[in-house]
């Protein structure tokens, strides 16, 4: 039988999971634009790209400032995803140690 999860722990994991998919969509969108599969002059593509940039840039910008220039390779989304996984595990650990899970 599965134990019920703390609602705050569930909320934190849900937000991390949703943001994971937003970052993944941003990465895929950037690849599609870079390889010329999607055209940024299309208003729908431009709107989606703008929304994804606005959602991800606040967390990616500080990481990009710290990273050295790797040419055209942007590894900041990977670092952010690893950090988010770490945060999820850290929150789990804190909740379990405090007996709130």
C-alpha positions as CSV (number, residue, x, y, z in Angstrom):
1,X,0.0,0.0,0.0
2,X,1.3,3.5,-0.9
3,X,1.6,6.1,1.8
4,X,-0.1,9.4,1.2
5,X,2.3,12.2,0.2
6,X,2.5,15.5,2.1
7,X,0.6,18.1,0.0
8,X,3.6,20.6,0.1
9,X,6.0,17.9,-1.0
10,X,3.6,17.0,-3.8
11,X,3.3,20.7,-4.9
12,X,7.1,21.1,-4.9
13,X,7.6,18.0,-7.0
14,X,4.8,19.0,-9.4
15,X,6.3,22.5,-9.9
16,X,9.7,21.0,-10.5
17,X,8.2,18.5,-13.0
18,X,6.3,21.1,-14.9
19,X,9.4,23.4,-15.1
20,X,11.4,20.4,-16.3
21,X,9.0,20.0,-19.3
22,X,9.1,23.8,-20.0
23,X,12.9,23.7,-20.1
24,X,12.9,20.7,-22.4
25,X,10.4,22.4,-24.7
26,X,12.7,25.5,-24.8
27,X,15.7,23.3,-25.7
28,X,13.8,21.5,-28.5
29,X,12.4,24.8,-29.8
30,X,15.9,26.2,-30.0
31,X,17.1,23.2,-31.9
32,X,14.2,23.4,-34.3
33,X,14.9,27.0,-35.0
34,X,18.7,26.5,-35.3
35,X,18.3,23.7,-37.8
36,X,15.8,25.7,-39.8
37,X,12.9,23.3,-39.2
38,X,10.7,26.0,-37.7
39,X,10.7,29.6,-38.8
40,X,10.8,32.3,-36.1
41,X,8.9,34.7,-38.4
42,X,5.8,32.6,-38.0
43,X,3.6,34.4,-35.3
44,X,2.7,31.2,-33.5
45,X,6.4,30.0,-33.3
46,X,7.4,33.5,-32.2
47,X,4.7,33.6,-29.4
48,X,5.7,30.1,-28.1
49,X,9.4,31.1,-28.2
50,X,8.7,34.3,-26.4
51,X,6.7,32.5,-23.7
52,X,9.4,29.9,-23.3
53,X,12.1,32.5,-23.1
54,X,10.2,34.5,-20.5
55,X,9.6,31.4,-18.4
56,X,13.2,30.0,-18.5
57,X,15.4,33.0,-18.8
58,X,15.2,34.1,-15.1
59,X,16.8,30.9,-14.0
60,X,19.1,30.3,-17.0
61,X,20.6,33.8,-17.1
62,X,22.6,33.6,-13.8
63,X,23.9,30.2,-14.9
64,X,25.0,31.6,-18.3
65,X,26.8,34.4,-16.6
66,X,28.9,32.0,-14.5
67,X,29.7,29.5,-17.3
68,X,32.7,30.1,-19.6
69,X,32.0,30.7,-23.3
70,X,31.7,27.3,-25.0
71,X,31.1,28.7,-28.5
72,X,27.7,27.8,-29.8
73,X,27.0,25.2,-27.1
74,X,24.7,26.2,-24.2
75,X,24.9,23.8,-21.4
76,X,23.0,26.0,-18.9
77,X,19.7,24.0,-19.3
78,X,21.5,20.8,-18.4
79,X,23.0,22.4,-15.3
80,X,19.6,23.8,-14.4
81,X,17.9,20.4,-14.8
82,X,20.6,18.7,-12.6
83,X,20.1,21.5,-10.0
84,X,16.3,20.9,-10.1
85,X,16.8,17.2,-9.5
86,X,19.1,17.9,-6.7
87,X,16.6,20.3,-5.2
88,X,13.9,17.7,-5.4
89,X,16.0,15.1,-3.6
90,X,17.1,17.7,-1.0
91,X,13.4,18.6,-0.3
92,X,12.6,14.9,0.0
93,X,15.4,14.4,2.4
94,X,14.4,17.4,4.6
95,X,10.7,16.3,4.6
96,X,11.6,12.7,5.5
97,X,14.0,13.7,8.3
98,X,11.5,16.0,9.8
99,X,8.8,13.3,9.6
100,X,6.5,15.4,7.4
101,X,6.4,13.1,4.4
